[in-house]
């Protein structure tokens, strides 16, 4: 599962990332409202760990925007604002949990695990186009209801294209989805994975196609 941490203390962010990676999570780190808003608009995360005091604004604005657009992502606020009014405001703005700094790392992990166990909080829906179905919770691809074996990065490409079926997805957005925001990406890495996915879909009889929009990105549609 990929978790986004929005924290402007580089030292704390690195410690959180190292600990959660050791616990089996994939981590993206960001330090501002603007960067977080951009990432959350293009990448699907299992959960968000959010500081409130950010250099370009209040993390509450991210909370409110996500809930305004009915985004169900589990959100754990991690902040030094420990007053009762602060906690109430954070929870009423859309946080699922609220943890005050300083904190015990084991407690943070336990709270995150609890959020991810809550019914309705996981991205447990199916994406469909023609005879292709993707179970977002089980991370399983089906063609004509038969399970198919795709690599994790091929699935990442497929998921994003299915979520935006009929719309062009830029190369940059695909890079972030496949490799994370801090990945070391080769100049033709996206093209390689799109090519592999196209071949896989053809081989397994998927009635969809990925069209290249030159200089812009890729779009997934039903085959003719």
Rosetta blueprint (number, residue, H / E / L):
1 X L
2 X E
3 X E
4 X E
5 X E
6 X E
7 X L
8 X L
9 X L
10 X H
11 X H
12 X H
13 X H
14 X H
15 X H
16 X H
17 X H
18 X H
19 X H
20 X H
21 X H
22 X H
23 X L
24 X L
25 X L
26 X E
27 X E
28 X E
29 X E
30 X E
31 X L
32 X L
33 X H
34 X H
35 X H
36 X H
37 X H
38 X H
39 X H
40 X H
41 X H
42 X H
43 X L
44 X L
45 X L
46 X L
47 X E
48 X E
49 X E
50 X E
51 X L
52 X L
53 X E
54 X E
55 X L
56 X L
57 X E
58 X E
59 X L
60 X H
61 X H
62 X H
63 X H
64 X H
65 X H
66 X H
67 X H
68 X H
69 X L
70 X L
71 X L
72 X L
73 X L
74 X E
75 X E
76 X E
77 X E
78 X E
79 X E
80 X L
81 X L
82 X L
83 X L
84 X H
85 X H
86 X H
87 X H
88 X H
89 X H
90 X H
91 X H
92 X H
93 X L
94 X L
95 X L
96 X L
97 X E
98 X E
99 X E
100 X E
101 X L
102 X L
103 X L
104 X L
105 X H
106 X H
107 X H
108 X H
109 X H
110 X H
111 X H
112 X H
113 X H
114 X H
115 X H
116 X H
117 X H
118 X L
119 X L
120 X L
121 X L
122 X L
123 X L
124 X L
125 X L
126 X E
127 X E
128 X E
129 X E
130 X L
131 X L
132 X E
133 X E
134 X E
135 X E
136 X L
137 X L
138 X L
139 X L
140 X E
141 X E
142 X E
143 X E
144 X L
145 X L
146 X E
147 X E
148 X E
149 X L
150 X L
151 X L
152 X H
153 X H
154 X H
155 X H
156 X H
157 X H
158 X H
159 X H
160 X H
161 X H
162 X H
163 X H
164 X L
165 X L
166 X L
167 X L
168 X L
169 X E
170 X E
171 X H
172 X H
173 X H
174 X H
175 X H
176 X H
177 X H
178 X H
179 X H
180 X L
181 X L
182 X L
183 X L
184 X L
185 X L
186 X L
187 X L
188 X L
189 X H
190 X H
191 X H
192 X H
193 X H
194 X H
195 X H
196 X H
197 X H
198 X H
199 X H
200 X H
201 X H
202 X H
203 X H
204 X L
205 X L
206 X L
207 X L
208 X E
209 X E
210 X E
211 X E
212 X E
213 X E
214 X L
215 X L
216 X L
217 X E
218 X E
219 X E
220 X E
221 X E
222 X E
223 X L
224 X L
